[in-house]
């Protein structure tokens, strides 16, 4: 039975992890005979968004504490991630990836990556263990891994940014995955396309299947 580490960027599409992508990734892992542990960095969110109005709220929230809502309380600080204990690593999407796990939402191709996120990615690459990234999360890999082949779907501005960071981009539709065999990277667009929850489930399932095949 393979063990997968899942990294969340909070709780909620506009300022944290995309909940459909996160939940359906966890379901796909178990459905395909593997287990998971959930991690998040112990940092403040960039900001908090009212998910009804889309307006910023005057309060602060912690990424780890908010992600614990999705994890039903069973979650660990990403600073304590041990790559030797896991067979693969997965990053679901959501704007929190671009705001909390890195600064892509504000700096584009000139973004910086959270220290614990970068450490986890580089550790898995060093051990030749696969990583999957959904939705906007492939920007993390584009910034860290020069020449990596990946997808963010078809969004023109994001595509330009990942290419500027040195990635090779492939356009994809719902449920399709791009596999970089050199780095053992799997990416799929999910809500970077206009998608419904069934299409998200297909993308998550195919991404999990692909990384299990790379282990």
N, CA, C and O of each residue as an XYZ file, in Angstrom:
860
protein
N       0.842     -1.190      0.000
C       0.000      0.000      0.000
C       0.884      1.249      0.000
O       1.738      1.409      0.871
N       0.675      2.131     -0.978
C       1.483      3.331     -1.108
C       0.939      4.440     -0.206
O      -0.257      4.503      0.079
N       1.848      5.308      0.232
C       1.486      6.385      1.151
C       1.784      7.727      0.481
O       2.910      7.994      0.062
N       0.755      8.558      0.392
C       0.848      9.818     -0.328
C       0.736     10.993      0.649
O      -0.120     10.986      1.533
N       1.578     11.976      0.493
C       1.475     13.222      1.253
C       0.722     14.252      0.417
O       1.046     14.472     -0.750
N      -0.280     14.877      1.018
C      -1.097     15.886      0.333
C      -0.898     17.224      1.036
O      -1.086     17.327      2.249
N      -0.520     18.244      0.277
C      -0.271     19.562      0.851
C      -1.410     20.510      0.493
O      -1.719     20.708     -0.682
N      -2.033     21.095      1.517
C      -3.136     22.029      1.318
C      -2.703     23.460      1.619
O      -1.807     23.700      2.428
N      -3.363     24.406      0.947
C      -3.006     25.819      1.059
C      -4.017     26.605      1.889
O      -4.096     27.829      1.784
N      -4.789     25.896      2.714
C      -5.835     26.540      3.496
C      -7.167     25.867      3.253
O      -7.229     24.648      3.092
N      -8.241     26.654      3.225
C      -9.584     26.087      3.105
C     -10.498     27.063      2.374
O     -11.005     28.014      2.970
N     -10.706     26.825      1.085
C     -11.581     27.684      0.302
C     -10.893     28.200     -0.938
O      -9.741     28.628     -0.879
N     -11.580     28.165     -2.053
C     -10.964     28.410     -3.352
C     -10.309     29.788     -3.474
O      -9.265     29.903     -4.116
N     -10.881     30.825     -2.885
C     -10.387     32.178     -3.146
C      -9.214     32.605     -2.267
O      -8.514     33.565     -2.587
N      -9.002     31.895     -1.166
C      -7.883     32.267     -0.301
C      -7.150     31.058      0.281
O      -6.252     31.215      1.108
N      -7.531     29.858     -0.146
C      -6.923     28.643      0.395
C      -6.917     27.522     -0.624
O      -6.756     27.756     -1.822
N      -7.094     26.301     -0.139
C      -7.164     25.138     -1.023
C      -8.552     25.029     -1.646
O      -9.550     25.342     -0.997
N      -8.620     24.588     -2.904
C      -9.900     24.339     -3.564
C     -10.465     23.048     -2.967
O      -9.861     21.983     -3.098
N     -11.611     23.145     -2.319
C     -12.110     22.031     -1.508
C     -12.521     20.833     -2.355
O     -12.292     19.694     -1.950
N     -13.117     21.059     -3.514
C     -13.472     19.925     -4.386
C     -12.207     19.176     -4.808
O     -12.150     17.948     -4.734
N     -11.207     19.918     -5.245
C      -9.965     19.279     -5.681
C      -9.293     18.534     -4.541
O      -8.798     17.421     -4.721
N      -9.278     19.151     -3.371
C      -8.645     18.510     -2.216
C      -9.370     17.229     -1.828
O      -8.748     16.179     -1.666
N     -10.680     17.321     -1.682
C     -11.467     16.173     -1.232
C     -11.446     15.042     -2.244
O     -11.301     13.877     -1.874
N     -11.589     15.377     -3.514
C     -11.620     14.339     -4.542
C     -10.239     13.715     -4.756
O     -10.142     12.569     -5.194
N      -9.183     14.449     -4.455
C      -7.838     13.860     -4.475
C      -7.705     12.828     -3.370
O      -7.192     11.732     -3.599
N      -8.161     13.170     -2.179
C      -8.114     12.217     -1.064
C      -8.938     10.972     -1.377
O      -8.514      9.851     -1.094
N     -10.113     11.174     -1.961
C     -10.973     10.043     -2.334
C     -10.283      9.150     -3.367
O     -10.317      7.924     -3.263
N      -9.653      9.786     -4.372
C      -8.980      9.016     -5.424
C      -7.829      8.194     -4.861
O      -7.594      7.067     -5.297
N      -7.116      8.755     -3.897
C      -6.001      8.031     -3.287
C      -6.494      6.760     -2.606
O      -5.933      5.683     -2.809
N      -7.534      6.887     -1.806
C      -8.067      5.727     -1.082
C      -8.732      4.752     -2.043
O      -8.572      3.539     -1.907
N      -9.473      5.271     -3.007
C     -10.170      4.426     -3.988
C      -9.192      3.549     -4.757
O      -9.519      2.429     -5.149
N      -7.980      4.076     -4.967
C      -6.977      3.325     -5.722
C      -6.014      2.552     -4.809
O      -4.915      2.183     -5.222
N      -6.437      2.319     -3.583
C      -5.719      1.392     -2.714
C      -4.534      1.950     -1.969
O      -3.674      1.193     -1.519
N      -4.471      3.263     -1.828
C      -3.354      3.872     -1.116
C      -3.858      4.643      0.103
O      -5.064      4.745      0.327
N      -2.936      5.177      0.879
C      -3.289      5.974      2.050
C      -2.676      7.367      1.910
O      -1.832      7.599      1.045
N      -3.109      8.287      2.766
C      -2.589      9.649      2.690
C      -2.412     10.242      4.086
O      -3.053      9.828      5.052
N      -1.520     11.222      4.154
C      -1.415     12.140      5.271
C      -1.488     13.544      4.696
O      -1.071     13.778      3.561
N      -2.020     14.484      5.480
C      -2.222     15.849      5.008
C      -1.290     16.801      5.740
O      -1.080     16.685      6.947
N      -0.738     17.739      4.990
C       0.185     18.742      5.524
C      -0.240     20.139      5.065
O      -0.956     20.296      4.076
N       0.212     21.130      5.798
C       0.071     22.527      5.399
C       1.126     23.339      6.131
O       1.535     22.970      7.232
N       1.570     24.430      5.541
C       2.531     25.275      6.255
C       1.865     26.036      7.396
O       0.719     26.468      7.274
N       2.574     26.197      8.487
C       2.058     26.903      9.660
C       2.371     28.392      9.521
O       3.280     28.917     10.163
N       1.591     29.059      8.662
C       1.795     30.483      8.352
C       0.446     31.172      8.278
O      -0.588     30.512      8.168
N       0.451     32.488      8.337
C      -0.779     33.239      8.130
C      -1.150     33.251      6.651
O      -0.278     33.307      5.784
N      -2.453     33.197      6.370
C      -2.909     33.406      5.003
C      -2.544     34.821      4.558
O      -2.418     35.730      5.379
N      -2.375     34.992      3.244
C      -2.131     36.342      2.726
C      -3.279     37.269      3.101
O      -3.057     38.395      3.547
N      -4.507     36.790      2.919
C      -5.699     37.517      3.333
C      -6.858     36.545      3.420
O      -6.726     35.374      3.064
N      -7.999     37.034      3.896
C      -9.206     36.224      4.034
C     -10.279     36.812      3.132
O     -10.539     38.015      3.167
N     -10.900     35.961      2.323
C     -11.916     36.394      1.374
C     -13.296     35.892      1.791
O     -13.454     34.718      2.127
N     -14.286     36.767      1.772
C     -15.686     36.377      1.928
C     -16.089     35.639      0.660
O     -16.137     36.236     -0.415
N     -16.378     34.356      0.775
C     -16.640     33.551     -0.415
C     -18.029     33.780     -1.015
O     -18.355     33.205     -2.053
N     -18.837     34.605     -0.377
C     -20.130     34.995     -0.956
C     -19.984     36.266     -1.785
O     -20.464     36.338     -2.916
N     -19.321     37.260     -1.217
C     -19.203     38.559     -1.890
C     -17.919     38.707     -2.698
O     -17.843     39.543     -3.598
N     -16.903     37.894     -2.377
C     -15.612     38.030     -3.028
C     -14.757     39.138     -2.450
O     -13.674     39.419     -2.964
N     -15.235     39.780     -1.374
C     -14.516     40.899     -0.783
C     -13.554     40.430      0.308
O     -13.788     39.424      0.979
N     -12.471     41.182      0.467
C     -11.499     40.875      1.514
C     -12.073     41.238      2.878
O     -12.751     42.254      3.033
N     -11.790     40.395      3.857
C     -12.293     40.608      5.209
C     -11.169     41.083      6.124
O      -9.999     40.776      5.896
N     -11.532     41.831      7.158
C     -10.531     42.394      8.071
C     -10.278     41.429      9.227
O     -10.600     41.723     10.378
N      -9.703     40.289      8.907
C      -9.325     39.304      9.911
C      -8.148     38.504      9.399
O      -7.837     38.534      8.209
N      -7.497     37.789     10.295
C      -6.365     36.952      9.914
C      -6.687     35.494     10.222
O      -7.344     35.188     11.217
N      -6.215     34.598      9.354
C      -6.378     33.170      9.585
C      -5.065     32.461      9.269
O      -4.236     32.963      8.510
N      -4.897     31.299      9.861
C      -3.683     30.514      9.709
C      -3.916     29.387      8.705
O      -4.937     28.703      8.766
N      -2.980     29.195      7.790
C      -3.132     28.191      6.727
C      -3.280     26.786      7.303
O      -4.141     26.025      6.861
N      -2.458     26.438      8.274
C      -2.514     25.103      8.870
C      -3.844     24.876      9.585
O      -4.454     23.816      9.440
N      -4.287     25.849     10.344
C      -5.540     25.714     11.085
C      -6.735     25.626     10.138
O      -7.657     24.843     10.369
N      -6.718     26.423      9.082
C      -7.825     26.383      8.121
C      -7.826     25.067      7.334
O      -8.887     24.487      7.100
N      -6.647     24.597      6.928
C      -6.562     23.327      6.205
C      -7.011     22.165      7.071
O      -7.478     21.149      6.556
N      -6.873     22.304      8.385
C      -7.316     21.256      9.312
C      -8.813     21.012      9.208
O      -9.281     19.926      9.551
N      -9.572     21.995      8.744
C     -11.014     21.803      8.526
C     -11.257     20.733      7.470
O     -12.126     19.876      7.631
N     -10.478     20.788      6.383
C     -10.604     19.788      5.315
C     -10.090     18.434      5.802
O     -10.629     17.386      5.447
N      -9.044     18.475      6.616
C      -8.401     17.247      7.102
C      -9.117     16.630      8.302
O      -8.671     15.615      8.836
N     -10.218     17.237      8.726
C     -10.953     16.768      9.907
C     -10.037     16.702     11.130
O     -10.161     15.824     11.984
N      -9.109     17.670     11.180
C      -8.236     17.804     12.330
C      -6.955     16.996     12.272
O      -6.034     17.242     13.050
N      -6.883     16.033     11.361
C      -5.703     15.177     11.279
C      -4.748     15.742     10.233
O      -4.839     15.420      9.048
N      -3.836     16.585     10.694
C      -2.946     17.306      9.779
C      -1.632     17.584     10.484
O      -1.571     17.619     11.713
N      -0.572     17.784      9.694
C       0.749     18.055     10.250
C       1.340     19.310      9.631
O       1.020     19.672      8.499
N       2.201     19.961     10.384
C       2.948     21.117      9.900
C       3.899     20.654      8.793
O       4.649     19.696      8.978
N       3.867     21.328      7.650
C       4.717     20.943      6.527
C       6.202     21.027      6.886
O       7.029     20.360      6.264
N       6.538     21.837      7.880
C       7.937     21.932      8.304
C       8.467     20.598      8.813
O       9.677     20.374      8.840
N       7.557     19.710      9.216
C       7.953     18.405      9.755
C       7.843     17.274      8.725
O       7.948     16.100      9.077
N       7.637     17.624      7.480
C       7.498     16.613      6.417
C       8.791     15.819      6.238
O       9.871     16.394      6.106
N       8.665     14.490      6.237
C       9.799     13.593      6.021
C       9.605     12.878      4.692
O       8.757     11.990      4.600
N      10.359     13.232      3.668
C      10.173     12.620      2.349
C      10.437     11.122      2.325
O       9.932     10.418      1.450
N      11.213     10.635      3.263
C      11.508      9.200      3.303
C      10.304      8.367      3.724
O      10.295      7.151      3.532
N       9.290      9.009      4.296
C       8.112      8.303      4.797
C       6.989      8.212      3.771
O       5.954      7.599      4.035
N       7.189      8.824      2.591
C       6.103      8.893      1.610
C       6.586      8.473      0.229
O       7.755      8.632     -0.120
N       5.651      7.932     -0.542
C       5.956      7.473     -1.897
C       5.721      8.544     -2.951
O       6.288      8.474     -4.042
N       4.882      9.547     -2.634
C       4.568     10.601     -3.590
C       4.009     11.806     -2.840
O       3.651     11.719     -1.666
N       3.944     12.928     -3.545
C       3.485     14.200     -2.988
C       2.469     14.805     -3.944
O       2.670     14.777     -5.158
N       1.373     15.355     -3.408
C       0.334     15.959     -4.247
C      -0.036     17.341     -3.717
O      -0.189     17.545     -2.513
N      -0.175     18.286     -4.653
C      -0.657     19.624     -4.345
C      -1.974     19.883     -5.071
O      -1.951     20.142     -6.274
N      -3.128     19.824     -4.387
C      -4.367     20.322     -5.002
C      -4.244     21.834     -5.217
O      -3.348     22.478     -4.673
N      -5.162     22.389     -6.023
C      -5.074     23.804     -6.350
C      -5.873     24.709     -5.428
O      -6.071     24.405     -4.252
N      -6.326     25.817     -5.979
C      -6.979     26.867     -5.216
C      -6.095     28.101     -5.187
O      -4.871     27.989     -5.259
N      -6.703     29.284     -5.082
C      -5.924     30.519     -5.083
C      -4.932     30.587     -3.929
O      -3.948     31.323     -3.997
N      -5.188     29.813     -2.856
C      -4.250     29.790     -1.743
C      -2.872     29.305     -2.147
O      -1.873     29.698     -1.546
N      -2.810     28.451     -3.167
C      -1.502     28.006     -3.666
C      -0.715     29.208     -4.177
O       0.479     29.340     -3.907
N      -1.395     30.082     -4.919
C      -0.744     31.239     -5.533
C      -0.591     32.415     -4.578
O       0.106     33.381     -4.889
N      -1.244     32.340     -3.406
C      -1.171     33.430     -2.430
C      -0.421     33.049     -1.161
O       0.264     33.879     -0.564
N      -0.552     31.783     -0.751
C       0.027     31.333      0.516
C       1.260     30.450      0.330
O       2.251     30.601      1.045
N       1.196     29.525     -0.635
C       2.338     28.626     -0.857
C       3.419     29.285     -1.698
O       4.574     28.858     -1.694
N       3.029     30.339     -2.424
C       3.980     31.129     -3.194
C       3.359     32.497     -3.425
O       2.249     32.762     -2.963
N       4.061     33.363     -4.132
C       3.541     34.712     -4.388
C       3.144     34.910     -5.844
O       3.139     36.035     -6.342
N       2.814     33.820     -6.525
C       2.511     33.907     -7.956
C       1.348     34.854     -8.248
O       1.362     35.542     -9.269
N       0.350     34.903     -7.381
C      -0.817     35.756     -7.610
C      -0.440     37.231     -7.687
O      -1.163     38.030     -8.282
N       0.688     37.590     -7.089
C       1.092     38.989     -7.016
C       2.317     39.305     -7.868
O       2.463     40.420     -8.368
N       3.196     38.319     -8.029
C       4.468     38.563     -8.709
C       4.652     37.773     -9.990
O       5.663     37.939    -10.673
N       3.696     36.917    -10.333
C       3.795     36.150    -11.566
C       5.072     35.342    -11.647
O       5.449     34.655    -10.698
N       5.737     35.430    -12.792
C       6.954     34.638    -13.015
C       8.076     34.993    -12.046
O       9.016     34.217    -11.881
N       7.989     36.156    -11.404
C       9.004     36.573    -10.439
C       8.652     36.165     -9.008
O       9.197     36.710     -8.048
N       7.754     35.219     -8.876
C       7.258     34.816     -7.558
C       8.339     34.126     -6.732
O       9.342     33.642     -7.258
N       8.102     34.096     -5.427
C       8.925     33.324     -4.501
C       8.080     32.187     -3.946
O       6.852     32.273     -3.927
N       8.734     31.121     -3.495
C       8.055     29.928     -2.991
C       8.248     29.844     -1.480
O       9.337     30.116     -0.974
N       7.197     29.468     -0.764
C       7.315     29.237      0.672
C       8.457     28.260      0.950
O       8.616     27.266      0.242
N       9.236     28.541      1.965
C      10.443     27.751      2.261
C      10.134     26.273      2.486
O      10.853     25.409      1.983
N       9.072     25.973      3.236
C       8.742     24.573      3.527
C       8.225     23.848      2.293
O       8.482     22.658      2.114
N       7.498     24.560      1.446
C       7.009     23.986      0.189
C       8.183     23.639     -0.724
O       8.255     22.536     -1.266
N       9.085     24.576     -0.886
C      10.251     24.349     -1.748
C      11.103     23.192     -1.226
O      11.573     22.356     -1.998
N      11.291     23.158      0.078
C      12.079     22.087      0.694
C      11.457     20.721      0.426
O      12.164     19.767      0.099
N      10.126     20.625      0.564
C       9.434     19.350      0.338
C       9.554     18.902     -1.113
O       9.807     17.729     -1.386
N       9.370     19.836     -2.040
C       9.458     19.501     -3.465
C      10.867     19.039     -3.817
O      11.037     18.005     -4.463
N      11.861     19.784     -3.405
C      13.248     19.427     -3.740
C      13.668     18.104     -3.112
O      14.442     17.347     -3.698
N      13.151     17.832     -1.914
C      13.489     16.569     -1.249
C      12.924     15.379     -2.010
O      13.591     14.354     -2.152
N      11.693     15.516     -2.501
C      11.085     14.421     -3.267
C      11.794     14.225     -4.606
O      11.995     13.093     -5.047
N      12.163     15.308     -5.237
C      12.890     15.219     -6.506
C      14.236     14.530     -6.297
O      14.642     13.691     -7.102
N      14.919     14.883     -5.225
C      16.221     14.275     -4.929
C      16.093     12.767     -4.748
O      16.998     12.017     -5.114
N      14.969     12.318     -4.185
C      14.735     10.893     -3.959
C      14.058     10.216     -5.153
O      13.718      9.034     -5.090
N      13.866     10.961     -6.231
C      13.223     10.450     -7.449
C      11.811      9.913     -7.163
O      11.412      8.868     -7.676
N      11.070     10.660     -6.330
C       9.692     10.292     -6.006
C       8.730     11.242     -6.707
O       9.010     12.438     -6.797
N       7.606     10.738     -7.204
C       6.714     11.557     -8.032
C       5.945     12.616     -7.256
O       5.668     12.479     -6.064
N       5.613     13.680     -7.986
C       4.827     14.795     -7.460
C       3.707     15.096     -8.444
O       3.932     15.145     -9.653
N       2.497     15.298     -7.923
C       1.368     15.727     -8.758
C       0.926     17.108     -8.321
O       0.983     17.446     -7.138
N       0.483     17.905     -9.285
C      -0.014     19.256     -9.000
C      -1.262     19.507     -9.838
O      -1.267     19.282    -11.048
N      -2.311     19.974     -9.185
C      -3.591     20.214     -9.832
C      -3.836     21.714     -9.980
O      -3.370     22.517     -9.172
N      -4.572     22.072    -11.025
C      -5.074     23.434    -11.191
C      -3.925     24.428    -11.328
O      -3.135     24.319    -12.265
N      -3.812     25.400    -10.409
C      -2.755     26.409    -10.450
C      -1.467     25.921     -9.804
O      -0.421     26.548     -9.973
N      -1.519     24.819     -9.071
C      -0.348     24.339     -8.324
C       0.882     24.042     -9.185
O       1.995     24.115     -8.663
N       0.745     23.710    -10.476
C       1.957     23.502    -11.283
C       2.908     24.695    -11.332
O       4.074     24.531    -11.691
N       2.433     25.902    -10.975
C       3.354     27.051    -10.979
C       4.481     26.850     -9.971
O       5.587     27.354    -10.165
N       4.203     26.114     -8.895
C       5.247     25.825     -7.905
C       6.396     25.058     -8.559
O       7.571     25.336     -8.319
N       6.025     24.094     -9.383
C       7.018     23.232    -10.029
C       7.739     23.968    -11.149
O       8.930     23.756    -11.380
N       7.006     24.837    -11.840
C       7.627     25.622    -12.911
C       8.728     26.514    -12.361
O       9.761     26.708    -13.003
N       8.501     27.055    -11.168
C       9.482     27.957    -10.566
C      10.719     27.214    -10.077
O      11.828     27.743    -10.139
N      10.532     25.989     -9.591
C      11.625     25.244     -8.954
C      12.394     24.362     -9.932
O      13.607     24.201     -9.797
N      11.691     23.783    -10.929
C      12.287     22.779    -11.806
C      12.421     23.313    -13.234
O      11.459     23.275    -14.000
N      13.560     23.788    -13.580
C      13.784     24.346    -14.912
C      13.605     23.277    -15.987
O      14.200     22.202    -15.911
N      12.790     23.578    -16.977
C      12.575     22.667    -18.092
C      11.493     21.633    -17.881
O      11.279     20.790    -18.752
N      10.797     21.667    -16.742
C       9.753     20.686    -16.465
C       8.601     20.831    -17.461
O       8.229     21.942    -17.839
N       8.048     19.702    -17.877
C       6.879     19.708    -18.773
C       5.623     19.588    -17.925
O       5.515     18.693    -17.086
N       4.667     20.497    -18.146
C       3.472     20.526    -17.313
C       2.316     21.190    -18.038
O       2.446     21.630    -19.180
N       1.168     21.256    -17.343
C      -0.001     21.943    -17.888
C      -0.712     22.740    -16.808
O      -0.757     22.344    -15.643
N      -1.267     23.875    -17.222
C      -2.236     24.598    -16.389
C      -3.541     24.750    -17.183
O      -4.373     25.601    -16.869
N      -3.706     23.916    -18.213
C      -4.909     23.973    -19.039
C      -4.693     24.830    -20.262
O      -3.884     24.496    -21.128
N      -5.436     25.968    -20.340
C      -5.355     26.812    -21.529
C      -5.274     28.307    -21.216
O      -5.228     29.121    -22.138
N      -5.255     28.679    -19.946
C      -5.242     30.091    -19.587
C      -3.989     30.773    -20.133
O      -2.868     30.395    -19.793
N      -4.191     31.780    -20.983
C      -3.079     32.372    -21.729
C      -2.056     33.061    -20.826
O      -0.853     32.868    -21.005
N      -2.508     33.855    -19.865
C      -1.565     34.611    -19.038
C      -0.755     33.695    -18.125
O       0.439     33.912    -17.918
N      -1.415     32.661    -17.576
C      -0.695     31.719    -16.717
C       0.283     30.894    -17.536
O       1.396     30.608    -17.095
N      -0.145     30.516    -18.732
C       0.736     29.782    -19.639
C       1.995     30.598    -19.935
O       3.100     30.056    -19.893
N       1.848     31.874    -20.229
C       2.993     32.737    -20.510
C       3.936     32.807    -19.315
O       5.157     32.815    -19.471
N       3.350     32.859    -18.118
C       4.171     32.970    -16.904
C       4.975     31.709    -16.648
O       6.154     31.793    -16.303
N       4.361     30.536    -16.809
C       5.110     29.305    -16.542
C       6.192     29.084    -17.594
O       7.250     28.527    -17.299
N       5.923     29.521    -18.816
C       6.956     29.451    -19.853
C       8.103     30.396    -19.527
O       9.269     30.060    -19.734
N       7.769     31.585    -19.015
C       8.795     32.549    -18.615
C       9.661     32.009    -17.481
O      10.831     32.370    -17.360
N       9.074     31.132    -16.641
C       9.842     30.523    -15.557
C      10.687     29.349    -16.036
O      11.447     28.776    -15.255
N      10.564     28.984    -17.312
C      11.398     27.933    -17.875
C      10.723     26.607    -18.100
O      11.378     25.640    -18.490
N       9.404     26.536    -17.860
C       8.675     25.279    -18.057
C       8.273     25.093    -19.514
O       8.164     26.059    -20.270
N       8.057     23.849    -19.894
C       7.470     23.510    -21.193
C       5.995     23.224    -20.969
O       5.644     22.285    -20.255
N       5.128     24.031    -21.577
C       3.699     23.912    -21.315
C       2.975     23.164    -22.428
O       3.254     23.358    -23.611
N       2.031     22.297    -22.024
C       1.166     21.602    -22.967
C      -0.286     21.924    -22.624
O      -0.696     21.784    -21.472
N      -1.062     22.354    -23.613
C      -2.476     22.640    -23.383
C      -3.247     21.335    -23.210
O      -2.982     20.347    -23.896
N      -4.202     21.344    -22.287
C      -4.979     20.147    -21.985
C      -6.443     20.497    -21.771
O      -6.804     21.647    -21.523
N      -7.279     19.459    -21.874
C      -8.706     19.563    -21.597
C      -9.024     18.832    -20.291
O      -8.126     18.346    -19.604
N     -10.298     18.764    -19.964
C     -10.756     18.143    -18.727
C     -10.245     16.706    -18.585
O     -10.347     15.906    -19.515
N      -9.701     16.397    -17.424
C      -9.296     15.039    -17.111
C      -7.962     14.614    -17.671
O      -7.435     13.565    -17.300
N      -7.404     15.420    -18.566
C      -6.124     15.047    -19.165
C      -4.968     15.346    -18.211
O      -5.025     16.297    -17.431
N      -3.933     14.535    -18.282
C      -2.746     14.751    -17.461
C      -1.523     14.858    -18.363
O      -1.466     14.271    -19.443
N      -0.558     15.617    -17.890
C       0.750     15.697    -18.546
C       1.763     15.067    -17.600
O       1.810     15.398    -16.415
N       2.566     14.164    -18.127
C       3.544     13.448    -17.309
C       4.950     13.790    -17.782
O       5.306     13.545    -18.935
N       5.738     14.354    -16.887
C       7.147     14.584    -17.153
C       7.911     13.407    -16.548
O       8.043     13.307    -15.328
N       8.405     12.530    -17.395
C       9.040     11.306    -16.913
C      10.407     11.562    -16.298
O      10.848     10.802    -15.437
N      11.082     12.618    -16.725
C      12.396     12.939    -16.174
C      12.280     13.308    -14.692
O      12.990     12.757    -13.851
N      11.392     14.229    -14.387
C      11.220     14.689    -13.011
C      10.160     13.902    -12.240
O      10.014     14.076    -11.030
N       9.416     13.031    -12.944
C       8.287     12.305    -12.351
C       7.226     13.275    -11.825
O       6.796     13.203    -10.674
N       6.827     14.180    -12.715
C       5.841     15.207    -12.394
C       4.560     14.939    -13.171
O       4.600     14.671    -14.372
N       3.407     15.012    -12.473
C       2.097     14.831    -13.087
C       1.277     16.094    -12.842
O       1.178     16.557    -11.706
N       0.689     16.653    -13.896
C      -0.146     17.846    -13.740
C      -1.448     17.686    -14.515
O      -1.506     16.992    -15.530
N      -2.491     18.344    -14.013
C      -3.806     18.301    -14.651
C      -4.519     19.618    -14.359
O      -4.303     20.181    -13.286
N      -5.365     20.143    -15.265
C      -5.859     21.515    -15.126
C      -6.988     21.754    -14.137
O      -7.059     22.836    -13.554
N      -7.870     20.789    -13.927
C      -9.006     20.954    -13.001
C      -9.704     22.297    -13.204
O     -10.138     22.600    -14.315
N      -9.819     23.115    -12.140
C     -10.588     24.357    -12.240
C      -9.847     25.504    -12.941
O     -10.343     26.630    -12.952
N      -8.687     25.243    -13.517
C      -8.116     26.230    -14.434
C      -8.938     26.276    -15.720
O      -8.846     27.228    -16.496
N      -9.741     25.238    -15.934
C     -10.746     25.223    -16.996
C     -12.115     25.447    -16.367
O     -12.280     25.288    -15.157
N     -13.092     25.813    -17.183
C     -14.471     25.928    -16.711
C     -15.001     24.513    -16.520
O     -15.397     23.861    -17.486
N     -15.011     24.035    -15.269
C     -15.251     22.623    -15.004
C     -16.404     22.422    -14.035
O     -16.768     23.324    -13.280
N     -16.974     21.211    -14.072
C     -17.939     20.814    -13.052
C     -17.276     19.785    -12.139
O     -16.163     19.334    -12.408
N     -17.958     19.421    -11.069
C     -17.333     18.578    -10.055
C     -17.010     17.175    -10.593
O     -16.053     16.550    -10.136
N     -17.783     16.682    -11.541
C     -17.479     15.374    -12.136
C     -16.159     15.430    -12.904
O     -15.367     14.489    -12.861
N     -15.931     16.542    -13.607
C     -14.684     16.698    -14.353
C     -13.494     16.859    -13.404
O     -12.387     16.417    -13.711
N     -13.724     17.487    -12.261
C     -12.668     17.596    -11.254
C     -12.314     16.220    -10.722
O     -11.139     15.903    -10.542
N     -13.336     15.396    -10.469
C     -13.104     14.037     -9.985
C     -12.290     13.231    -10.988
O     -11.406     12.465    -10.606
N     -12.589     13.405    -12.268
C     -11.854     12.689    -13.310
C     -10.387     13.120    -13.325
O      -9.490     12.282    -13.415
N     -10.150     14.425    -13.236
C      -8.779     14.916    -13.234
C      -7.993     14.432    -12.032
O      -6.850     13.995    -12.161
N      -8.612     14.513    -10.857
C      -7.933     14.056     -9.639
C      -7.636     12.571     -9.711
O      -6.544     12.132     -9.352
N      -8.604     11.799    -10.172
C      -8.421     10.350    -10.274
C      -7.290     10.005    -11.246
O      -6.464      9.137    -10.965
N      -7.264     10.690    -12.387
C      -6.224     10.402    -13.386
C      -4.845     10.829    -12.898
O      -3.847     10.174    -13.197
N      -4.792     11.925    -12.148
C      -3.506     12.369    -11.605
C      -2.971     11.384    -10.578
O      -1.784     11.058    -10.576
N      -3.859     10.908     -9.701
C      -3.445      9.923     -8.709
C      -2.996      8.638     -9.378
O      -1.974      8.062     -9.004
N      -3.753      8.187    -10.364
C      -3.389      6.970    -11.091
C      -2.011      7.097    -11.716
O      -1.211      6.161    -11.684
N      -1.740      8.277    -12.290
C      -0.464      8.504    -12.965
C       0.705      8.485    -11.984
O       1.748      7.904    -12.281
N       0.544      9.112    -10.819
C       1.682      9.105     -9.878
C       1.896      7.719     -9.272
O       3.029      7.336     -8.980
N       0.810      6.970     -9.083
C       0.982      5.613     -8.576
C       1.736      4.762     -9.580
O       2.509      3.885     -9.194
N       1.521      5.010    -10.866
C       2.235      4.271    -11.902
C       3.715      4.666    -11.966
O       4.551      3.900    -12.446
N       4.024      5.867    -11.479
C       5.411      6.334    -11.504
C       6.210      5.883    -10.278
O       7.438      5.962    -10.275
N       5.530      5.422     -9.259
C       6.228      4.999     -8.036
C       7.041      3.725     -8.293
O       7.697      3.217     -7.382
